[in-house]
Amino acid sequence: KKLIFTVLLVTLSLFGNTQVIADFTADTTEFCTPYLVTFQDMSQGGPIIYRKWIFTPTNFALGNQTNPSSSFVTPGYYDITLIVSDGTDTSIITKANFIQVFKNPIAKFSTSLPLSGCTPIEVQFTNQSIMGDAPITGFKWTYGDNSPLNLSPNPKHSYQQHGLFTVSLAVTDANGCKASTDSVNLINAIKSPE
């Protein structure tokens, strides 16, 4: 009887559940939209047989997943909840504003006139980009005529070659969020008479 009692104690110790405490982390918590976040269950205790992740009121993961992923598109802050259970005890953790999705900038620009005429045509470009959640810190202008990139916010460019040229502006803000815009065949440079 003593031997049986000892074995039962060991069995209960080996298989007995410790208190479950929900916790989690993620591969990143601040990013530009869109982004696919991978979460990692860091809960203690168990063994855990049930997990429910709540990313938004309409976006959740069931099925006892330890490393689910969720895509976030709309800028803003998101509370993330994890519910875990070992079949007896349940633990719930909600991390308020755990995810921050930055608003992207919008790239826009205007130009001086004329946009069509004999070469050389000198055009003034004016940045009119709209800030997202952070100031715009980087500019890349492509003029379509194989000239070098221009990194100024409001550059001036002289078209020496004839042809139709597409102008592109790419911007980057302090959060690393990016946006770009293309104006197809914006410049019509006509070969000057000889």
Buried (B, 14 or more C-beta within 10 A) or exposed (E): EEEEEEEEEEEEEEEEBEEBBBBBEBEEBEBBBEBEBEBEBEBEBBEBEBBBBBBBEEEBBEEEEEEBBBEBEEBBEBBBBBBBBBEEBEBEBEBEEBBBBBBBBBBBBEBEEEBEBEBEBEBEBEBEBEBBBBEBEEBBBBBBBEBEEBEEBBBEBEBEEBBEBBBBBBBBBBBEBBBBBEBEEBBBBEEEEE
